[in-house]
Amino acid sequence: MMSRTEFFINSLSDEELSILKKIKYPSYMHNGKLLIDQEIESRGLTIERIETLYHKVVNSYHESGCNRCGSGHLIEIEVGSVQAQGGSNILNVVALLRGRKSIKGSRIECQICGYLIKDDSM
């Protein structure tokens, strides 16, 4: 049975895989890196082809999806408060300093390049 990571990597276009390799690859654990490398090899993508695809994508305008790479692989994460040592609530302290009562909302991040598209806590 295919893992979630394998399914995700297999679902990427060559362009998305190139972006993933160039930007987020270092953040993957050893097994994730192996899966990425295997997928690149199975598609016959060379280092030169990855570079070409990467530059083509990042130098293009994207009407939808991620502003940086154009991917539609976006994840929305609920943003809440974080308890700090001593019981103070760091995010809510920052919110109060910025004139808000508390932090609740979401952030949207690209799963391919890590670009932060929206962050209600900022």
LOZA-588660 format. One record per residue (C-alpha): residue in one letter; x, y, z. Coordinates in steps of 0.02 Angstrom, whole numbers, m for minus. Layout:
REM LOZA-588660
  residu       X       Y       Z
       A       X       Y       Z
...
REM end
This chain:
REM LOZA-588660
  residu       X       Y       Z
       M       0       0       0
       M      63     173     m46
       S     101     295      96
       R      28     470      99
       T     199     541      56
       E     220     422     m91
       F      46     463    m154
       F      81     650    m139
       I     249     640    m229
       N     178     530    m367
       S      36     654    m395
       L     153     799    m435
       S     184     866    m609
       D     365     873    m669
       E     364    1060    m634
       E     300    1037    m456
       L     426     898    m425
       S     565    1014    m485
       I     509    1152    m367
       L     497    1028    m223
       K     674     965    m260
       K     747    1140    m269
       I     658    1221    m120
       K     586    1099       8
       Y     697     946     m19
       P     815     990     126
       S     669     993     248
       Y     620     812     209
       M     678     667     317
       H     792     535     240
       N     650     421     182
       G     556     567     103
       K     714     618       9
       L     732     440     m54
       L     553     442    m119
       I     582     607    m208
       D     744     545    m285
       Q     661     383    m342
       E     518     478    m423
       I     639     594    m512
       E     738     445    m575
       S     582     350    m630
       R     529     500    m735
       G     702     518    m811
       L     722     697    m750
       T     902     756    m759
       I     980     893    m653
       E     978    1006    m806
       R     793     971    m839
       I     751    1006    m656
       E     844    1173    m667
       T     754    1219    m829
       L     582    1176    m759
       Y     619    1268    m596
       H     670    1429    m684
       K     523    1417    m805
       V     400    1404    m661
       V     471    1536    m542
       N     489    1662    m684
       S     307    1642    m739
       Y     149    1733    m688
       H      23    1621    m599
       E    m162    1667    m606
       S    m215    1537    m478
       G    m139    1428    m344
       C      26    1475    m264
       N      94    1646    m308
       R     272    1580    m315
       C     257    1414    m407
       G      77    1405    m470
       S      42    1239    m385
       G    m132    1200    m323
       H     m63    1093    m181
       L    m110    1213     m42
       I    m142    1172     139
       E    m247    1274     260
       I    m196    1266     442
       E    m303    1333     585
       V    m209    1463     685
       G    m241    1473     871
       S    m153    1526    1028
       V       4    1448    1099
       Q      31    1433    1286
       A     202    1493    1339
       Q     298    1457    1498
       G     218    1542    1647
       G      44    1533    1572
       S      55    1687    1461
       N     m12    1669    1288
       I     120    1732    1166
       L      11    1746    1012
       N    m125    1837    1107
       V       3    1956    1185
       V      64    1997    1009
       A    m118    2017     952
       L    m155    2136    1096
       L       0    2238    1053
       R     m65    2249     875
       G    m237    2305     936
       R    m327    2138     920
       K    m412    2038    1057
       S    m349    1866    1009
       I    m279    1765     866
       K    m393    1644     779
       G    m397    1611     596
       S    m298    1515     469
       R    m142    1514     366
       I    m127    1447     190
       E      40    1375     136
       C      99    1294     m26
       Q     148    1112       1
       I     270    1119    m145
       C     377    1273    m113
       G     323    1324      64
       Y     264    1497      11
       L     150    1574     143
       I      m1    1636      47
       K    m109    1696     191
       D     m77    1711     378
       D    m210    1784     492
       S     m87    1792     637
       M      22    1923     553
REM end
